[in-house]
Amino acid sequence: MSRRAGKTVATAECLPDGLEALRKELTLAEVMHLIEKTARWVDPATFAYLPVWYPEHARRALFYKSNWTEPQMNRNRQTGLSVHKSEGNINANKALTKALGLRGKQRPNWSCCHIWGLDDDRYQSSNEVVQDHRFFSCVANMVLLPTPLKAFTDAMIEVKTMLRVCALHLYGWLCEHEAVSNTGAQIASWSDWDDYPVSWPKPDKPALPSGTVPFSDRIKNAADKRKATIRRDLEQAGPHYPRKQVQAVLDFWNIAL
């Protein structure tokens, strides 16, 4: 410890785990209250109408231009080298934005948060769930949060767990990816309601979380446009369009175009 202007300051080697330091100042119930009051959820009716909005995309999948005929390249300004551009979270963001009846400019400082993924607080594992076309742009697998709160969903397993419990009872859906099968069983039997937000659904209490955006004509029109684009691309897109993956997603979710 060192002293500065009459105050005791922790030196770098004395710092506690950051999550533990946070938990001493902010309870889990307080964190969940912030999320409960600010989160924006897709209506279950929207999920039923179009579960997955961009079945042609998944995390790390490659981008193509000119109707899927040419690789889309990124040029590094420092090295001059070009690399094939890959998906980060662009089309998941688009899916959630459209499913909430918004445009990109209408959600400043809001972040798309995937609910299901691999729980790795060291970020050393590749996230197989969002690399799966079935779940990357699935609107039951996302929630919109104020950007500062996204850190809670990234780092706190208790928060992730309650988001998954909410998605289960809101949409009737558990992620079917084999990489999270054990976690899914735990979510299905979860019963620790102490810090669970009061407005969220439970097994014996159907409810829409506060912040649920109702299914509307605007959302339906956006979904219909997406369906039309998927139908057209299956027939007309260039050789790099992932037809097999797209058809597998449509079959998995029973999506009729």
LINMO-V545204 format. One record per backbone hydrogen bond with DSSP energy under -1.0 kcal/mol. NH is the residue of the N-H (numbers start at 1). CO is the residue of the C=O. If there is no record, write none. Layout:
BEGIN
NH;CO + NH;CO
END
This chain:
BEGIN
2;9 + 4;7 + 7;4 + 9;2 + 14;11 + 15;12 + 21;17 + 22;18 + 23;19 + 24;20 + 25;22 + 26;22 + 31;27 + 32;28 + 33;29 + 34;30 + 35;31 + 36;32 + 37;33 + 38;34 + 39;35 + 40;144 + 41;211 + 47;43 + 48;44 + 49;45 + 50;46 + 53;137 + 57;54 + 59;130 + 60;87 + 61;58 + 63;85 + 65;70 + 69;65 + 70;65 + 72;63 + 74;83 + 76;81 + 80;76 + 83;74 + 85;72 + 87;61 + 93;89 + 94;90 + 95;91 + 96;92 + 97;93 + 98;94 + 99;95 + 100;96 + 101;98 + 102;97 + 106;103 + 107;104 + 110;107 + 111;145 + 113;143 + 115;141 + 120;118 + 123;120 + 128;126 + 132;129 + 135;132 + 136;132 + 139;51 + 141;138 + 143;113 + 144;40 + 145;111 + 147;109 + 149;146 + 150;147 + 152;149 + 153;149 + 154;150 + 155;151 + 156;152 + 160;156 + 161;157 + 162;158 + 163;159 + 164;160 + 165;161 + 166;162 + 167;163 + 168;164 + 169;165 + 170;166 + 171;167 + 172;168 + 180;177 + 181;178 + 184;180 + 185;181 + 186;182 + 187;183 + 188;184 + 189;185 + 190;187 + 193;191 + 200;197 + 202;205 + 205;202 + 212;209 + 213;41 + 220;216 + 221;217 + 222;218 + 223;219 + 224;220 + 225;221 + 226;222 + 227;223 + 228;224 + 229;225 + 230;226 + 231;227 + 232;228 + 233;229 + 234;230 + 235;231 + 236;232 + 237;233 + 238;67 + 240;68 + 241;238 + 243;241 + 246;242 + 247;243 + 248;244 + 249;245 + 250;246 + 251;247 + 252;248 + 253;249 + 255;250
END
